[in-house]
């Protein structure tokens, strides 16, 4: 693995984890059960984000950045 690719994968992972944590915080502020479900079922957090776009826009941007970095590092 090339060093640039490894760095991009690392930043992609950091960005995706930060996105998930922001989604947990946003969901927990909305309703405690959403926050709890987002902790134990991470895909549910992104499902919640699709319906609450205005509240979760920043965390979805982080997720998009992470996915883009991951895609660029693979190719």
C-alpha positions as CSV (number, residue, x, y, z in Angstrom):
1,X,0.0,0.0,0.0
2,X,1.3,3.4,-0.9
3,X,1.7,6.0,1.9
4,X,-0.7,8.4,0.3
5,X,-3.3,5.8,0.1
6,X,-2.8,4.8,3.7
7,X,-3.1,8.4,4.9
8,X,-6.3,8.8,2.8
9,X,-7.8,5.7,4.3
10,X,-6.9,6.9,7.8
11,X,-8.6,10.3,7.3
12,X,-11.6,8.6,5.7
13,X,-12.0,6.4,8.8
14,X,-11.7,9.4,11.1
15,X,-14.2,11.3,9.0
16,X,-16.7,8.5,9.1
17,X,-16.4,8.0,12.8
18,X,-16.8,11.7,13.4
19,X,-19.9,11.7,11.2
20,X,-21.4,8.8,13.2
21,X,-20.7,10.5,16.5
22,X,-22.3,13.7,15.3
23,X,-25.3,11.7,14.2
24,X,-25.6,10.1,17.6
25,X,-25.5,13.5,19.3
26,X,-28.1,14.9,17.0
27,X,-30.4,11.9,17.3
28,X,-30.0,11.9,21.1
29,X,-30.9,15.6,21.3
30,X,-34.1,14.9,19.3
31,X,-35.2,11.8,21.2
32,X,-33.4,9.5,23.6
33,X,-34.6,6.4,21.9
34,X,-33.2,7.5,18.6
35,X,-29.9,8.2,20.2
36,X,-29.8,4.8,21.9
37,X,-30.8,3.0,18.7
38,X,-28.1,4.9,16.8
39,X,-25.5,3.8,19.2
40,X,-26.3,0.1,19.0
41,X,-27.4,0.0,15.3
42,X,-25.1,2.4,13.4
43,X,-26.9,2.0,10.0
44,X,-30.0,3.3,11.7
45,X,-28.3,6.6,12.5
46,X,-27.8,7.2,8.7
47,X,-31.4,6.1,8.1
48,X,-32.5,8.7,10.7
49,X,-30.3,11.3,8.9
50,X,-32.2,10.8,5.6
51,X,-35.5,11.9,7.3
52,X,-34.0,14.7,9.3
53,X,-31.9,16.3,6.6
54,X,-31.9,19.9,8.0
55,X,-30.7,18.8,11.4
56,X,-28.1,16.3,10.2
57,X,-26.6,18.0,7.2
58,X,-23.2,18.6,8.7
59,X,-22.7,15.0,9.7
60,X,-23.8,13.8,6.3
61,X,-21.2,16.0,4.7
62,X,-18.6,14.4,6.9
63,X,-19.8,11.0,5.8
64,X,-19.7,12.1,2.2
65,X,-16.1,13.3,2.6
66,X,-15.2,10.0,4.2
67,X,-16.7,8.0,1.4
68,X,-15.0,10.2,-1.2
69,X,-11.6,9.8,0.5
70,X,-12.1,6.0,0.7
71,X,-13.0,5.8,-2.9
72,X,-10.1,7.9,-4.0
73,X,-7.7,5.9,-1.9
74,X,-8.8,2.6,-3.5
75,X,-8.4,3.8,-7.0
